[in-house]
Amino acid sequence: MNAKKLARKARLLRWLLNCYPPYLGAGIRVWQLSADFRQARVKMGLSWYNRNYVRTQFGGSLYSMTDPFYMLLIMECLGRDYIVWDKAAHIDFIAPGKGTVYADFSIDETLLDEVRQRTAGGDKYLPELQVEVRDAQGTLVARVHKTLYIRLKPQLRPAA
């Protein structure tokens, strides 16, 4: 896909995610989605509709803001030949989120090469990735560990 079409696709996906009702309801915004799908930045402000009983960021919203991004980025980078799913996740709450929080996602060529190599024989690959949620001052609020399931689509696997 040429660069212009890819950039247009990234803008459209960013717009769609920002209109996604669960994200609207939690105040989650996709601030940046790079044209090559290698980076994304997500933010969430603190409002009456996403704070908890003690007036800090609701834990479910903190997780939600990180949920689909590694899967989406890797899926777009690898293309239609691969099955990419979220398999598992774990969140560690480090400090209360008392204001706007951010999560930055990045995919590099080393990871993509490893995925291609590990799945070339038709095997599944379960990479473990991590993203940190930080506030505007850079304080670590939460750390999310994600495990993805990645495999070549059946018609592309080598014959046994």
C-alpha positions in Angstrom: 0.0 0.0 0.0 1.4 3.4 -0.9 2.3 6.0 1.7 -0.7 8.2 1.0 -3.2 5.4 1.3 -1.6 4.1 4.5 -1.7 7.6 6.0 -5.3 8.0 5.1 -6.1 4.6 6.6 -4.3 5.6 9.9 -6.3 8.9 10.0 -9.5 7.0 9.5 -8.7 4.4 12.1 -7.8 7.1 14.6 -11.1 8.9 13.9 -13.1 5.7 14.3 -11.4 4.8 17.6 -12.1 8.3 18.9 -15.8 7.8 18.0 -16.0 4.3 19.5 -18.6 4.5 22.3 -16.6 2.8 25.1 -13.8 5.3 24.4 -16.1 8.3 24.3 -17.7 7.2 27.5 -14.4 6.8 29.3 -12.9 10.0 27.9 -10.2 8.1 26.0 -8.7 9.8 23.0 -6.3 8.5 20.4 -4.0 11.5 20.3 -1.6 10.1 17.6 -1.5 7.2 15.3 1.5 7.2 12.9 1.0 6.8 9.2 3.1 3.6 9.2 1.2 2.1 12.2 4.4 1.9 14.2 3.4 4.3 17.0 0.3 5.4 18.9 -0.3 7.8 21.7 -3.5 7.6 23.8 -4.6 10.0 26.5 -7.4 10.0 29.1 -8.4 13.0 31.1 -10.0 12.7 34.6 -13.7 13.6 34.7 -16.8 12.8 36.8 -17.6 9.9 34.4 -14.3 8.0 34.6 -13.2 8.5 38.2 -13.6 6.1 41.0 -14.9 6.5 44.6 -11.7 8.2 45.7 -11.7 10.6 42.8 -8.8 9.1 40.8 -8.7 7.3 37.4 -11.0 4.2 37.4 -8.8 1.1 36.9 -11.1 -0.3 34.2 -10.6 2.9 32.2 -6.8 2.7 32.7 -6.8 -0.8 31.2 -9.3 0.1 28.4 -7.0 2.9 27.1 -4.3 0.3 26.5 -6.4 -2.7 25.4 -6.4 -2.9 21.6 -3.3 -1.0 20.5 -0.6 -3.6 20.3 -2.9 -5.9 18.5 -4.0 -3.2 16.0 -0.5 -2.0 15.3 1.0 -5.4 14.8 -2.0 -6.5 12.7 -1.6 -3.5 10.4 2.2 -3.9 10.2 2.1 -7.6 9.3 -0.8 -7.4 6.9 -3.6 -9.8 6.1 -1.5 -13.0 6.1 -1.6 -13.2 9.9 -4.1 -13.9 12.7 -3.4 -11.5 15.6 -5.4 -11.6 18.8 -5.0 -10.4 22.4 -4.5 -13.6 24.5 -3.9 -12.3 28.0 -3.3 -9.1 30.0 -2.3 -8.1 33.4 -2.3 -4.6 34.9 -0.2 -3.4 37.9 -1.6 -0.2 39.5 1.4 1.7 40.7 0.1 5.2 41.7 -3.3 6.9 41.6 -4.1 8.7 38.4 -5.1 12.2 39.6 -5.3 13.9 36.2 -4.7 13.3 32.5 -2.8 10.1 31.8 -1.0 8.9 28.6 0.1 5.6 27.1 2.7 5.4 24.3 2.9 2.3 22.0 5.7 1.5 19.7 6.4 -1.4 17.3 9.9 -1.8 15.8 11.2 -3.9 12.9 13.0 -6.2 15.3 9.7 -7.4 16.8 8.1 -7.8 13.4 11.1 -9.8 12.1 10.9 -12.0 15.2 7.2 -12.6 14.6 7.8 -13.5 11.0 10.6 -15.9 11.9 8.7 -17.6 14.8 5.6 -18.1 12.7 7.2 -19.1 9.4 6.8 -22.8 10.0 3.1 -22.4 10.9 3.7 -22.2 14.6 1.9 -19.7 16.9 3.9 -17.1 18.6 2.9 -15.5 21.9 5.0 -12.3 22.3 4.7 -10.5 25.6 4.6 -6.7 25.4 4.4 -4.0 28.0 3.1 -0.4 28.1 3.2 2.1 30.8 0.5 4.6 31.7 2.0 7.9 33.0 0.6 11.2 34.1 1.5 14.6 32.6 4.4 14.9 35.1 5.8 11.5 33.9 4.8 9.6 37.1 4.1 6.0 36.5 0.5 5.2 37.2 0.1 1.7 35.8 2.0 -0.9 33.9 0.1 -3.2 31.5 1.5 -6.5 30.3 0.0 -7.9 27.2 0.3 -11.4 25.6 -0.6 -11.6 21.9 -1.4 -14.7 19.8 0.1 -14.5 16.3 0.0 -17.1 13.6 0.1 -17.3 9.8 -3.4 -17.8 8.4 -4.1 -21.5 7.6 -3.9 -21.3 3.8 -0.4 -19.8 4.2 1.1 -22.4 6.6 3.6 -24.8 5.1 2.3 -28.4 4.5 3.1 -30.9 7.2 
